[in-house]
Amino acid sequence: MNRHQLRQLISDGEGVRLEFKRRFTSPEKIAKELCAFANTQGGYLLFGVDDDGSIVGVDSEKEQIELVQRAADFFIEPPLSVRVEVVEIEWKDVVVVIVEPSPERPHAVVEHDRRSNRRGVVYVRSRAESVQASREMVRLMREQRPDAPPLQLFIGDRERRLFAYLEMHQRITVAEFARLVNISRRRALQILIRLVRAQVLVLHTDAPTNYFTLVDDAIASQS
């Protein structure tokens, strides 16, 4: 990346694919941002840029790069490959971390709970923030991996009742579908995610509770 490209990137402002940071001192915090980018659309993490886009530079690009590498190798499961570049701009060094959308998602940040057990937390990008992924989103990412079992679509009574409900109410949550056809939430989620993979339904994550709509309704709402 050259200076002109970096200036253009900074001028776009923070968003789903771009995050500014003055500096990081913890590989765990870096891992959260890297994980979120890899699980969503990929993106750029810039060290040495303030929230308002002003360039402050980093004190030690070597230290920052080492933290990034530790985060990617030891604090994310499965480990994540990233590209790191240093760009000099306004006589200051900016560390640019380039994260590609990952076919191995969901990647999880390895954390330690109070009992010292390792647990993984999956993050995604939502607008200009990295947030914890919902159960529905995690399940969908697993189902979309290249090594996931082949999709087998079956339209039975449950699915037909689901479509009839959506024709009347436009949207449905996992809990509502489970009650509608009298099955467990786990089974309801399996069916809904399978229909998302088949491009029959769309998963929406822009509300406190995730919900599903028919693809045609989602397209109509965007037009």
Beta strands, then each sheet from edge to edge (+ up, - down):
strand 1: 18-21
strand 2: 43-47
strand 3: 76-77
strand 4: 83-89
strand 5: 92-99
strand 6: 108-112
strand 7: 118-126
strand 8: 129-132
strand 9: 201-204
strand 10: 211-214
sheet 1: 1+ 2+ 5- 4+
sheet 2: 3+ 6- 7+ 8-
sheet 3: 9+ 10-
end
